[in-house]
Amino acid sequence: MKRMGMIFRAKANKALDRAEDPRETLDYSYQKQLELLQKVRRGVADVATSRKRLELQLNQLQSQSGKLEDQGRKALALGREDLAREALSRRAALQQQVTDLETQHATLQGEEEKLTLAAQRLQAKVDAFRTKKETIKATYTAAQAQTRIGEAFSGISEEMGDVGMAIQRAEDKTAQMQARAGAIDELLASGALDDQSGMHKDDIQAELDRLSGGTDVELELQRMKAELSGGSTSDRQAIEGGQDQGQGSPQPQQQPQDTPRFDKQ
């Protein structure tokens, strides 16, 4: 059971790592810090409100204390010592309340100062975290884009891997079709297959065309050599005459007419 639990936690942790986006996590942490800062500010406002209430109560008690003191003096001036004593007794009780409220006021004021300082420090930390958060997000985005570009260039990304496989299949099919076309041409040339279009030559005609082409090349080569070496006109004419014979032109039909003329001369 412990092993199964460990395996489950490991797989769950790996799945969470794949699903987690650091940018979203940073934004969520920043949002939580803003909420905490808001709570601290509300605490400062509540303490300040309590302090203000104590100040109002102190002002009222101090006003009543001053009023009772005036009443005691008037009663003593009128010869009513008993009223003066009563007024002074009430003033002493109010004075005790004033002392207690002043102590509470000092305590609240100290708490307010502490909360204000904490809010300022927290505000500075939140601002610094926001700057760092944006920097990390920009760096992560740039690294992610650079990684994708590198994977695309290297062909290890999923998308480019599929494209590479498609290109490989296309190249394989093209090579197969070229090999098949070459094999068919060889079979047609050897006569193993018949050309149904009727344009394919038989092997005898193909051999005659090959010999004729070789003869033409040799005659052309001799003519060019004669021109370069400055040969006589009769040599060039003889070469050209041989070329015409090799090409199957009607020149051989004129040679029997030229021969008697050379005999007459």
C-alpha positions as CSV (number, residue, x, y, z in Angstrom):
1,M,0.0,0.0,0.0
2,K,2.9,2.4,0.7
3,R,4.4,1.6,-2.6
4,M,1.1,2.1,-4.4
5,G,0.6,5.4,-2.6
6,M,4.2,6.6,-3.5
7,I,3.6,5.6,-7.2
8,F,0.3,7.4,-7.3
9,R,1.8,10.6,-5.7
10,A,4.8,10.4,-8.1
11,K,2.5,10.2,-11.2
12,A,0.2,12.9,-9.8
13,N,3.2,15.1,-9.2
14,K,4.5,14.5,-12.8
15,A,1.1,15.3,-14.2
16,L,0.9,18.5,-12.2
17,D,4.3,19.5,-13.4
18,R,3.2,19.1,-17.0
19,A,0.0,21.0,-16.4
20,E,1.6,23.8,-14.3
21,D,2.5,27.0,-16.1
22,P,5.0,29.1,-14.1
23,R,3.5,32.3,-15.3
24,E,0.0,31.4,-14.0
25,T,1.6,30.3,-10.7
26,L,3.3,33.7,-10.4
27,D,0.2,35.6,-11.2
28,Y,-1.7,33.6,-8.6
29,S,1.0,34.3,-5.9
30,Y,0.9,38.0,-6.7
31,Q,-2.9,38.0,-6.4
32,K,-2.7,36.3,-3.0
33,Q,-0.1,38.9,-1.8
34,L,-2.4,41.7,-3.0
35,E,-5.2,40.1,-0.9
36,L,-3.0,40.0,2.1
37,L,-2.0,43.6,1.6
38,Q,-5.6,44.5,1.4
39,K,-6.3,42.8,4.7
40,V,-3.5,44.6,6.4
41,R,-4.8,47.9,5.1
42,R,-8.2,47.1,6.4
43,G,-6.7,46.3,9.8
44,V,-4.9,49.6,9.8
45,A,-8.2,51.3,9.0
46,D,-10.0,49.4,11.8
47,V,-7.4,50.4,14.4
48,A,-7.4,54.0,13.2
49,T,-11.2,54.0,13.6
50,S,-11.0,52.6,17.1
51,R,-8.4,55.2,18.0
52,K,-10.6,58.0,16.6
53,R,-13.5,56.8,18.8
54,L,-11.3,56.8,21.9
55,E,-10.2,60.4,21.0
56,L,-13.9,61.5,20.8
57,Q,-14.7,59.8,24.1
58,L,-11.7,61.5,25.7
59,N,-12.8,64.8,24.4
60,Q,-16.2,64.3,25.9
61,L,-14.9,63.2,29.3
62,Q,-12.5,66.0,29.4
63,S,-15.3,68.4,28.6
64,Q,-17.5,66.9,31.4
65,S,-14.5,67.1,33.8
66,G,-14.1,70.8,33.1
67,K,-17.8,71.4,33.5
68,L,-17.8,69.7,36.9
69,E,-14.8,71.7,38.0
70,D,-16.7,74.9,37.1
71,Q,-19.8,73.7,38.9
72,G,-17.7,72.9,42.1
73,R,-16.2,76.4,42.1
74,K,-19.6,78.1,41.7
75,A,-21.1,75.9,44.5
76,L,-18.2,76.8,46.7
77,A,-18.6,80.5,45.9
78,L,-22.3,80.3,46.9
79,G,-21.4,78.6,50.1
80,R,-22.7,75.2,49.1
81,E,-19.8,73.1,50.1
82,D,-21.8,69.9,49.8
83,L,-22.5,70.6,46.1
84,A,-18.9,71.4,45.5
85,R,-17.8,68.2,47.1
86,E,-20.2,66.2,44.9
87,A,-19.0,67.9,41.8
88,L,-15.4,67.2,42.6
89,S,-16.2,63.5,43.4
90,R,-17.8,63.1,39.9
91,R,-14.9,64.9,38.3
92,A,-12.5,62.4,40.0
93,A,-14.4,59.4,38.6
94,L,-14.3,61.0,35.1
95,Q,-10.6,61.6,35.5
96,Q,-10.1,57.9,36.2
97,Q,-12.0,57.1,33.0
98,V,-9.9,59.6,31.1
99,T,-6.7,57.9,32.3
100,D,-7.9,54.5,31.2
101,L,-9.0,55.8,27.8
102,E,-5.6,57.6,27.4
103,T,-3.9,54.3,28.1
104,Q,-6.0,52.5,25.5
105,H,-5.5,55.3,23.1
106,A,-1.7,55.0,23.4
107,T,-1.9,51.3,22.9
108,L,-4.1,51.6,19.8
109,Q,-1.8,54.3,18.4
110,G,1.2,52.0,18.8
111,E,-0.7,49.2,17.1
112,E,-1.7,51.5,14.3
113,E,1.9,52.6,13.8
114,K,3.1,49.0,13.7
115,L,0.4,48.0,11.2
116,T,1.1,51.0,9.1
117,L,4.8,50.1,9.0
118,A,4.0,46.5,8.2
119,A,1.7,47.6,5.4
120,Q,4.4,49.8,4.0
121,R,6.9,47.0,4.1
122,L,4.4,44.5,2.6
123,Q,3.6,47.0,-0.2
124,A,7.3,47.3,-1.0
125,K,7.6,43.5,-1.1
126,V,4.6,43.2,-3.3
127,D,6.0,45.8,-5.7
128,A,9.3,44.0,-5.8
129,F,7.6,40.7,-6.4
130,R,5.5,42.2,-9.2
131,T,8.7,43.4,-10.9
132,K,10.4,40.1,-10.5
133,K,7.3,38.3,-11.6
134,E,7.1,40.2,-14.9
135,T,10.8,39.6,-15.4
136,I,10.5,35.9,-14.8
137,K,7.4,35.7,-17.1
138,A,9.2,37.5,-19.9
139,T,12.3,35.3,-19.5
140,Y,10.2,32.1,-19.5
141,T,8.2,33.2,-22.5
142,A,11.5,34.0,-24.4
143,A,13.0,30.7,-23.4
144,Q,9.9,28.8,-24.4
145,A,9.9,30.5,-27.8
146,Q,13.6,29.8,-28.3
147,T,13.1,26.2,-27.4
148,R,10.2,25.8,-29.9
149,I,12.3,27.4,-32.6
150,G,15.3,25.2,-31.8
151,E,13.0,22.1,-31.8
152,A,11.5,23.2,-35.1
153,F,15.0,23.7,-36.7
154,S,16.3,20.4,-35.3
155,G,13.1,18.5,-36.3
156,I,12.5,17.0,-32.8
157,S,9.2,18.8,-32.2
158,E,6.0,16.9,-32.6
159,E,4.8,19.1,-35.5
160,M,8.0,19.1,-37.4
161,G,8.5,15.4,-36.7
162,D,5.2,14.8,-38.5
163,V,6.3,17.0,-41.3
164,G,9.7,15.2,-41.5
165,M,8.0,11.8,-41.7
166,A,5.7,13.1,-44.5
167,I,8.7,14.4,-46.4
168,Q,10.5,11.1,-46.0
169,R,7.5,9.2,-47.2
170,A,7.2,11.5,-50.2
171,E,10.9,11.0,-51.0
172,D,10.6,7.2,-50.7
173,K,7.6,7.1,-53.0
174,T,9.4,9.4,-55.5
175,A,12.5,7.2,-55.5
176,Q,10.3,4.1,-56.0
177,M,8.4,5.7,-58.9
178,Q,11.8,6.7,-60.5
179,A,13.1,3.2,-60.1
180,R,10.0,1.7,-61.6
181,A,10.1,4.2,-64.6
182,G,13.8,3.3,-65.2
183,A,13.0,-0.4,-65.1
184,I,10.2,-0.1,-67.6
185,D,12.4,1.9,-69.9
186,E,15.1,-0.8,-69.7
187,L,12.5,-3.5,-70.4
188,L,11.2,-1.6,-73.4
189,A,14.6,-1.0,-74.8
190,S,15.6,-4.7,-74.4
191,G,12.3,-5.8,-76.1
192,A,11.1,-7.6,-73.0
193,L,8.0,-5.4,-73.1
194,D,6.1,-4.2,-76.1
195,D,5.4,-0.5,-76.7
196,Q,1.6,-0.4,-77.3
197,S,1.9,3.1,-78.7
198,G,3.8,1.9,-81.8
199,M,6.5,4.6,-81.4
200,H,9.1,2.3,-80.0
201,K,11.8,1.2,-82.5
202,D,13.0,-2.4,-82.8
203,D,16.5,-3.4,-81.8
204,I,17.8,-3.5,-85.4
205,Q,16.7,0.1,-86.1
206,A,18.1,1.2,-82.8
207,E,21.5,-0.4,-83.6
208,L,21.6,1.3,-87.1
209,D,20.8,4.7,-85.6
210,R,23.6,4.2,-83.1
211,L,26.1,3.3,-85.8
212,S,25.0,6.2,-88.0
213,G,25.3,8.6,-85.1
214,G,28.8,7.4,-84.4
215,T,29.8,7.9,-88.0
216,D,28.5,11.4,-88.1
217,V,30.5,12.3,-85.0
218,E,33.7,10.9,-86.5
219,L,33.2,12.7,-89.8
220,E,32.5,16.0,-88.0
221,L,35.7,15.5,-85.9
222,Q,37.8,14.9,-89.0
223,R,36.3,18.1,-90.7
224,M,37.1,20.2,-87.6
225,K,40.7,18.8,-87.5
226,A,41.1,19.7,-91.2
227,E,39.9,23.2,-90.6
228,L,42.2,23.7,-87.6
229,S,45.3,22.3,-89.4
230,G,44.6,24.4,-92.5
231,G,44.0,21.5,-94.9
232,S,43.3,21.9,-98.6
233,T,39.9,22.5,-100.0
234,S,39.8,19.1,-101.6
235,D,40.4,17.4,-98.2
236,R,37.5,19.3,-96.6
237,Q,35.3,18.5,-99.6
238,A,36.3,14.8,-99.3
239,I,35.4,14.9,-95.6
240,E,32.2,16.6,-96.3
241,G,31.4,14.1,-99.0
242,G,32.0,11.3,-96.6
243,Q,29.8,13.0,-94.1
244,D,27.0,13.3,-96.6
245,Q,27.4,9.6,-97.4
246,G,27.2,8.7,-93.7
247,Q,24.1,10.8,-93.3
248,G,22.3,9.0,-96.2
249,S,21.9,12.2,-98.3
250,P,21.3,12.0,-102.1
251,Q,25.0,13.0,-102.8
252,P,26.0,9.4,-103.7
253,Q,23.7,9.6,-106.8
254,Q,25.7,12.5,-108.2
255,Q,29.1,10.8,-107.9
256,P,28.7,8.6,-111.1
257,Q,28.1,11.8,-113.1
258,D,31.2,13.5,-111.7
259,T,33.5,10.5,-112.5
260,P,33.3,10.8,-116.3
261,R,34.2,14.5,-116.1
262,F,37.4,13.6,-114.2
263,D,38.2,11.0,-117.0
264,K,37.7,13.5,-119.8
265,Q,40.1,15.9,-118.1
